């Protein structure tokens, strides 16, 4: 079976994910399961969106707002989540993109 794996980059990302409200975290895990089962290209919008610099986002919402998880796809059908945060504005903040990009670069993923 050609399944994908979804993983977090490190403990910082784990902490960001665990800081989400429970309903958002549950939706985030569900989208990750969909990616594992079907692959990111089959999941698509509204759960997945391409950003920039090879970065993509997992999109979830909950009672307290909207959360995003920025990730990169790497060889061997791996999705590595780089940064998880609650959105405060309509657009994905430049700072969030910078954090994700720098983490990916430091880890040698892009």
C-alpha positions as CSV (number, residue, x, y, z in Angstrom):
1,X,0.0,0.0,0.0
2,X,1.3,3.5,-0.9
3,X,0.5,5.4,2.3
4,X,2.0,8.7,3.4
5,X,3.4,9.5,6.7
6,X,2.7,12.7,8.7
7,X,5.2,13.7,11.4
8,X,6.1,16.8,13.3
9,X,9.6,18.3,12.9
10,X,10.5,18.4,16.6
11,X,9.3,19.0,20.2
12,X,8.7,22.7,19.5
13,X,6.1,21.7,16.9
14,X,4.6,19.1,19.2
15,X,4.2,21.8,21.8
16,X,2.5,24.1,19.3
17,X,0.1,21.4,18.3
18,X,-0.7,20.5,21.9
19,X,-1.4,24.2,22.7
20,X,-4.3,24.2,20.3
21,X,-7.8,23.9,21.8
22,X,-9.0,20.3,21.9
23,X,-11.5,20.6,19.1
24,X,-8.9,22.1,16.7
25,X,-6.3,19.6,17.7
26,X,-8.8,16.8,17.0
27,X,-9.6,18.2,13.5
28,X,-5.9,18.6,12.8
29,X,-5.3,14.9,13.7
30,X,-8.2,14.0,11.4
31,X,-6.7,15.9,8.4
32,X,-3.4,14.2,9.1
33,X,-5.1,10.9,9.0
34,X,-6.7,11.8,5.7
35,X,-3.3,12.7,4.3
36,X,-1.8,9.4,5.5
37,X,-4.6,7.4,3.9
38,X,-5.2,9.3,0.6
39,X,-2.1,11.5,0.1
40,X,-2.1,15.3,0.2
41,X,-3.1,15.8,-3.4
42,X,-6.3,13.8,-3.0
43,X,-7.3,15.6,0.2
44,X,-7.0,19.1,-1.2
45,X,-9.2,22.1,-0.3
46,X,-10.6,23.0,2.1
47,X,-8.2,21.0,4.3
48,X,-5.0,21.6,2.4
49,X,-3.6,24.6,0.5
50,X,-0.3,25.3,-1.3
51,X,1.5,28.4,0.1
52,X,5.0,29.3,-1.2
53,X,8.6,28.1,-1.1
54,X,7.4,24.5,-1.3
55,X,5.3,25.1,1.9
56,X,1.8,23.9,2.3
57,X,-0.8,24.3,5.1
58,X,-3.2,22.1,6.9
59,X,-6.4,24.2,7.5
60,X,-8.7,23.6,10.5
61,X,-11.2,25.6,12.4
62,X,-12.8,25.4,15.8
63,X,-14.9,27.3,18.3
64,X,-12.0,29.6,19.1
65,X,-11.0,30.4,15.6
66,X,-8.8,29.1,12.8
67,X,-5.6,27.1,13.1
68,X,-2.9,26.3,10.5
69,X,-0.1,23.8,10.3
70,X,2.6,24.7,7.8
71,X,4.3,21.7,6.3
72,X,6.7,20.5,3.6
73,X,6.5,17.3,1.6
74,X,9.7,15.3,1.4
75,X,10.9,12.1,-0.3
76,X,9.4,8.8,0.5
77,X,5.9,10.2,0.8
78,X,6.6,12.1,4.0
79,X,4.8,15.2,5.3
80,X,6.7,17.1,7.9
81,X,4.8,19.7,9.9
82,X,7.0,22.7,10.6
83,X,4.9,25.2,12.5
84,X,1.4,25.1,14.1
85,X,-0.4,28.3,15.1
86,X,-3.8,30.0,15.5
87,X,-4.5,32.6,12.8
88,X,-5.4,36.1,13.9
89,X,-6.0,37.5,10.4
90,X,-7.3,36.5,7.0
91,X,-3.9,36.0,5.5
92,X,-1.2,33.6,6.7
93,X,1.2,35.8,8.6
94,X,4.6,36.4,7.1
95,X,6.2,35.6,10.5
96,X,4.6,32.2,10.5
97,X,5.9,31.5,6.9
98,X,9.4,32.7,8.0
99,X,9.4,30.4,11.0
100,X,8.3,27.4,9.0
101,X,10.8,28.1,6.2
102,X,13.7,28.6,8.6
103,X,12.9,25.4,10.4
104,X,12.7,23.5,7.1
105,X,16.0,25.0,5.9
106,X,17.8,24.3,9.2
107,X,16.6,20.6,9.1
108,X,17.7,20.3,5.5
109,X,14.2,19.6,4.2
110,X,14.3,22.4,1.6
